[in-house]
Amino acid sequence: MDIVKVFPAEIWARRRPYRPVKKTKPEVSIGQRLRDYRRAAGLTQKNLAMKLQLKVGSLRAIELDREVPAETVLDAINNILAKPYDADPD
C-alpha cells in the first residue's frame, strides 16, 4: 500500500507541527505549605489548633484550601511555626 494514497499531500500540509506540552511546576497552596510546616514541626492538627485558638475543623479546612485564613491567623501561624535562625552562621 502506498503511503501517498493513505495520507495525501493535502492532509500532510494541513497538519499542525508537533509542539510538546510545557510541563509547569504546580504551585503549592497555602494549605499544603501549612500542612508541611506543621508536620515538620511535629505538631498535630489538634495541637496547632489549640495554640492558635481555632477549632480543629477550621484548621483542617485551611489545610484543605476550603477556607482562606485571615491575616491575624497567618501571623499567629508564622509566630508558632517560624524557625529561629542564627543571624551569624559562623
C-alpha positions in Angstrom: 0.0 0.0 0.0 1.4 3.4 -1.0 1.6 6.0 1.8 0.6 8.7 -0.7 -2.8 7.1 -1.2 -3.4 6.8 2.6 -2.1 10.2 3.5 -2.3 12.6 0.6 -0.1 15.6 0.5 -3.0 18.0 1.3 -3.5 16.3 4.7 0.2 16.5 5.4 0.2 20.2 4.5 -2.7 20.9 6.9 -1.2 19.2 9.9 -0.1 21.3 12.8 3.5 21.0 13.8 4.2 19.0 16.9 4.6 21.2 19.9 5.3 19.4 23.2 3.2 20.5 26.1 5.2 22.5 28.6 5.1 21.0 32.0 4.8 23.7 34.6 5.7 23.2 38.2 2.5 23.0 40.2 2.0 25.8 42.6 1.9 24.9 46.3 -1.1 26.2 48.0 -1.2 27.9 51.4 -2.9 24.9 52.9 -0.3 22.5 51.6 2.5 24.7 52.9 0.8 24.9 56.3 0.5 21.1 56.5 4.1 20.6 55.5 5.4 23.1 58.1 3.1 21.8 60.8 4.3 18.2 60.2 7.9 19.4 60.1 7.4 21.0 63.5 6.0 17.7 64.8 2.6 19.1 65.6 -0.8 17.5 65.1 -3.8 19.5 63.8 -5.3 19.4 67.3 -2.1 20.8 68.9 -1.7 23.6 66.4 -5.4 24.4 66.6 -5.1 24.7 70.4 -2.1 27.0 70.1 -3.9 29.2 67.5 -7.2 29.1 69.5 -9.0 27.8 66.5 -11.3 24.8 66.1 -9.7 21.7 64.6 -12.3 21.8 61.8 -11.2 25.4 60.8 -7.6 24.4 60.7 -8.4 21.3 58.6 -10.4 23.5 56.2 -7.5 25.8 55.8 -5.1 22.9 55.1 -7.5 21.6 52.5 -7.9 25.0 50.9 -11.6 25.2 51.7 -11.1 28.4 53.8 -8.8 31.3 53.4 -7.2 32.2 56.7 -7.3 35.8 58.0 -4.1 37.8 58.2 -4.2 37.6 62.0 -4.4 33.8 61.7 -1.5 33.8 59.3 0.6 35.9 61.6 -0.2 33.6 64.5 0.8 30.6 62.4 4.0 32.3 61.4 4.9 33.1 65.0 4.2 29.5 66.1 5.8 27.6 63.2 8.7 30.1 62.4 12.0 28.5 63.0 14.5 30.7 64.8 17.6 31.3 62.7 21.1 32.3 63.6 22.0 35.7 62.1 25.7 34.8 62.3 26.2 31.3 60.7 29.8 31.1 62.0 
